[in-house]
Amino acid sequence: MWRFATGYWLLPTGYWLLAIGLNKELAFMPTPQERRACEFRLLRYVPDAVRNEYVHIGVMLREEGSLHMEVRFTRDWRRVRCLDPDADTGLLESMETELRRRLTAEPDAKLMRILEESLSLGVQMTEAKAYLAESIPAGVEELMRLYVDPPPREKLPRLAGRAAIQQRMRTEFEHAGVWDLLRKRIAAADYTRPGDPLRIDLGYRLNGLSHPWDSGSSSHPSAGTPFVRMFHAVSLEPGLEMAKVLAFSAAALRAGVERVEKAELELTAIIEPAARLGATSEEPERLTLYRFGVETMEEHQIRVLTTSDMGRVAETARRELRI
């Protein structure tokens, strides 16, 4: 596959140069990968339709002639919160799961009907635009980078507190392939009593498995007993209020799950590692507070793990949900 090059090149100055019989051997360059004809739509969060201020939060992409629509929402909600401090980002996250589920279950249904039923009034969809993509995953990544994700030059603060824990939880569950199978923002009022404002971050239910608990669990239900796992991000960085709230709610939640779901509940608090909060022997006051928060939750039969355990937790969920 070697040859002598003979031909014309257009110089930057606009002159033509004839080259004949060069003694240097040149290899053929590979042909660029053929791009696929696609169409994409942007999803934007519009908290005030009158002012028409918005932030792009997601991308929908599909290849021409295909019924499959790829959906991706942002993982960084800080720009949404800047536009609307009261934005319910948990609801927006659950919207992605619902939209993906509907598009998968009804690929030939009218797109507008699915969107109208799945999206809230605060989320709008743009008109479809043509797009050439090397592949659907690569196209989604590129569109997210161009339209949705904050550019690298923006100096955004590092996630901290509950937001950082929640992000780690989502990352690990997505990596295990079970994120879309989890319940999100579970209303405690469904199990305790009306008016309870607490919402548990994540959870899932399994029926009739024998000894499903992973190693390290402090309690083991009867073999084959239906059970529910719930996970809640509890940051001890600002103080112990979150730990106390969850501890206060644990007994009522457990009784409610047994009554409503006819299942046993394992409630898990995910917290920061002690070292990340400076709770070490060199800082005895911080360490004492950290231990108090952990022990308070454990006294109320709450399983306490750190973000470092999330890989194992997600892998357990993958096995139990049989992914």
C-alpha positions in Angstrom: 0.0 0.0 0.0 2.8 2.4 -0.8 3.1 4.8 -3.7 4.9 7.9 -5.0 2.8 11.1 -4.5 2.0 13.1 -7.6 -0.5 15.9 -7.5 -1.3 19.5 -6.5 -1.5 21.2 -3.2 -3.1 24.5 -2.4 -0.8 26.7 -0.4 -2.1 29.2 2.2 -0.9 32.0 -0.1 -3.1 30.8 -2.9 -0.3 29.6 -5.1 -0.3 26.1 -6.7 2.7 23.9 -6.4 3.3 21.0 -8.7 5.0 18.0 -7.2 6.1 15.2 -9.3 7.9 11.9 -8.4 8.7 12.7 -4.8 11.3 10.2 -3.5 9.5 10.1 -0.1 7.0 7.3 0.5 3.7 8.3 1.9 1.1 6.0 3.5 -2.6 6.4 2.8 -4.5 8.0 5.7 -7.6 6.1 7.0 -10.9 7.3 5.7 -12.9 9.2 8.4 -15.7 7.2 9.9 -18.9 7.8 8.1 -21.3 9.9 10.3 -24.9 8.9 10.9 -27.8 11.2 10.0 -29.7 12.0 13.2 -32.0 14.5 14.8 -31.8 16.0 18.2 -33.9 18.0 20.6 -32.9 20.0 23.7 -34.9 19.9 27.0 -34.8 23.1 28.9 -36.0 24.1 32.3 -38.2 27.3 32.2 -39.3 28.2 35.7 -41.1 31.4 34.5 -42.8 31.2 31.1 -43.5 34.9 31.1 -39.8 35.9 31.5 -38.8 33.0 29.3 -35.5 32.5 31.1 -34.2 29.0 30.8 -31.4 26.5 31.3 -30.7 23.5 29.0 -30.9 20.4 31.2 -31.0 17.5 28.7 -30.6 16.1 25.2 -32.7 13.7 23.1 -31.1 12.1 20.1 -32.1 9.4 17.6 -30.9 8.2 14.2 -33.1 8.8 11.2 -35.4 5.9 10.6 -34.9 4.5 14.1 -37.6 4.4 16.8 -35.1 4.4 19.7 -34.5 7.7 21.3 -31.5 8.2 23.6 -32.2 10.6 26.5 -29.6 12.2 28.8 -30.2 14.8 31.6 -27.5 16.8 33.2 -25.8 15.6 36.3 -24.9 19.1 37.5 -27.9 21.1 38.7 -26.0 24.1 40.0 -27.0 26.3 37.0 -30.6 25.3 37.5 -30.4 26.4 41.1 -28.8 29.7 40.1 -31.8 30.4 37.9 -34.4 29.0 40.4 -33.2 28.4 44.0 -36.5 26.6 44.7 -36.1 24.1 41.8 -37.1 20.6 42.6 -34.0 18.9 41.1 -35.1 15.5 42.5 -38.3 15.7 40.4 -36.2 16.7 37.4 -34.0 13.7 37.9 -36.9 11.3 38.2 -38.3 12.8 35.0 -35.3 11.4 33.1 -36.0 7.9 34.3 -39.8 8.2 33.5 -39.1 9.6 30.0 -36.6 6.9 29.2 -39.0 4.2 30.5 -41.9 5.5 28.4 -39.8 5.9 25.2 -38.5 2.3 25.7 -42.0 0.9 26.4 -43.7 2.8 23.6 -41.1 3.4 20.9 -43.7 3.8 18.2 -46.0 6.1 20.2 -46.4 9.8 19.4 -43.4 11.6 20.8 -45.3 14.7 21.8 -47.9 12.7 23.7 -45.2 10.9 25.7 -43.4 14.2 26.4 -46.6 15.9 27.5 -47.4 13.1 29.9 -43.8 12.7 31.2 -42.6 16.3 31.4 -43.7 18.9 33.9 -44.9 22.4 32.9 -41.5 23.8 33.8 -39.7 21.7 31.2 -39.9 22.4 27.5 -38.6 20.7 24.4 -37.1 22.5 21.4 -37.8 21.7 17.7 -35.9 18.9 16.1 -32.6 19.7 14.4 -30.5 17.7 12.1 -27.2 16.4 13.4 -24.4 14.1 12.1 -23.0 11.7 14.7 -20.2 9.2 14.6 -22.4 7.1 17.0 -25.4 7.7 19.2 -23.3 7.6 22.5 -20.7 9.9 21.0 -23.3 12.2 19.7 -25.0 12.5 23.0 -21.7 13.3 24.7 -20.9 16.0 22.2 -24.4 17.6 22.4 -24.3 17.6 26.1 -20.9 19.3 26.0 -22.0 21.8 23.5 -25.5 22.8 24.9 -25.9 21.5 28.4 -22.8 20.9 30.5 -21.0 24.0 31.9 -17.9 24.9 29.9 -14.5 24.1 31.5 -13.7 27.8 31.9 -16.6 28.2 34.4 -15.4 28.1 38.0 -18.0 26.1 39.8 -17.7 25.2 43.4 -17.0 21.6 44.4 -20.1 19.7 45.5 -20.3 19.3 49.2 -22.6 18.0 51.9 -25.7 16.0 50.9 -25.2 17.0 47.2 -21.8 15.3 47.1 -23.1 12.2 48.8 -26.1 12.0 46.5 -23.8 12.4 43.4 -21.6 9.5 44.6 -24.7 7.4 45.2 -26.0 8.1 41.7 -22.6 7.5 40.1 -22.2 4.1 41.7 -25.8 2.9 41.0 -25.5 4.1 37.4 -22.2 2.2 37.0 -23.9 -0.9 38.3 -26.8 -0.4 35.7 -29.6 -0.2 38.3 -30.3 3.5 38.6 -33.4 3.4 36.5 -34.8 0.5 38.6 -34.7 2.4 41.9 -37.5 4.4 43.4 -36.5 8.1 44.0 -37.6 10.7 46.5 -39.7 8.2 48.4 -42.3 10.2 50.5 -42.1 9.2 54.1 -45.7 10.4 54.5 -46.8 7.3 52.5 -45.6 5.2 55.5 -45.8 7.5 58.5 -48.6 10.1 58.5 -49.8 12.9 56.3 -47.7 16.1 56.5 -44.3 14.3 57.0 -41.9 16.3 54.8 -39.1 13.8 54.7 -38.3 12.1 51.4 -35.9 9.2 51.3 -33.5 9.5 48.4 -33.5 6.0 47.0 -34.9 2.5 47.5 -36.0 -0.8 46.0 -38.1 -3.8 47.0 -37.4 -7.5 46.6 -39.7 -10.4 47.2 -39.0 -13.8 48.7 -35.2 -14.1 48.4 -33.3 -16.2 50.9 -30.7 -14.4 52.9 -30.3 -11.5 50.4 -28.3 -9.3 52.7 -24.7 -8.5 51.7 -21.9 -9.0 54.2 -21.6 -6.3 56.8 -25.3 -5.9 57.5 -26.1 -5.7 61.2 -29.5 -7.4 60.8 -30.8 -10.3 58.8 -34.5 -10.9 58.1 -36.0 -14.3 57.9 -35.1 -16.3 54.8 -37.5 -15.5 52.0 -39.1 -12.5 53.7 -40.0 -9.7 51.3 -37.9 -6.6 52.2 -37.3 -3.1 51.2 -34.0 -1.3 51.1 -33.9 2.5 51.4 -30.9 4.7 51.2 -30.6 8.3 52.4 -27.7 10.7 52.1 -27.0 12.2 55.5 -24.2 14.8 55.7 -22.6 15.3 59.1 -20.6 18.3 57.7 -23.0 21.1 58.7 -24.0 19.4 62.0 -26.1 16.5 63.4 -29.6 17.8 62.4 -30.0 15.4 59.4 -28.9 12.4 61.5 -31.4 13.3 64.2 -34.3 13.7 61.7 -33.6 10.3 60.2 -33.3 8.7 63.6 -36.6 10.3 64.7 -38.4 8.9 61.6 -36.9 5.4 61.5 -39.3 3.6 63.8 -42.4 5.0 62.1 -41.0 4.3 58.6 -40.2 0.7 59.6 -43.7 0.2 61.0 -45.3 1.8 57.9 -43.4 -0.3 55.4 -44.4 -3.4 57.3 -48.0 -2.2 57.3 -48.2 -0.9 53.7 -45.7 -3.1 51.8 -46.0 -6.2 54.0 -42.2 -6.2 54.1 -39.3 -5.6 56.4 -37.3 -2.4 56.0 -33.6 -1.9 56.0 -32.9 1.8 56.2 -29.3 2.9 55.3 -27.7 6.2 55.9 -24.9 7.1 53.6 -22.4 9.6 55.2 -19.0 11.1 54.5 -15.9 9.2 55.7 -14.7 10.6 59.0 -11.3 11.7 57.6 -13.0 13.8 54.9 -14.6 15.9 57.6 -11.4 16.1 59.6 -12.9 13.9 62.3 -9.6 12.4 63.5 -7.8 11.9 66.7 -6.0 15.2 66.0 -9.5 16.9 66.1 -11.2 15.2 69.1 -14.2 17.5 69.2 -15.1 16.8 65.5 -14.5 13.1 66.1 -16.8 13.1 69.1 -19.6 14.8 67.1 -19.1 12.4 64.2 -19.3 9.4 66.4 -22.4 10.8 68.2 -24.2 11.2 64.8 -23.3 7.6 63.7 -24.3 6.1 67.1 -27.6 8.0 67.2 -28.6 6.5 63.9 -27.4 3.0 64.8 -29.4 3.1 68.1 -32.5 3.5 66.0 -31.6 0.5 63.8 -30.3 2.5 60.9 -27.5 1.0 59.0 -24.7 3.5 58.6 -22.2 3.3 55.7 -19.9 5.9 54.0 -19.5 6.9 50.4 -16.5 4.6 50.3 -19.0 1.6 50.6 -21.2 2.7 47.7 -19.4 0.5 45.2 -20.3 -2.6 47.2 -23.8 -1.3 47.9 -24.4 -0.8 44.2 -23.0 -4.2 43.3 -25.3 -5.8 45.8 -28.3 -4.0 44.2 -27.2 -5.3 40.8 -27.2 -8.9 42.1 -30.4 -8.6 43.9 -32.2 -7.0 41.0 -30.6 -9.6 38.7 -29.1 -7.1 36.2 
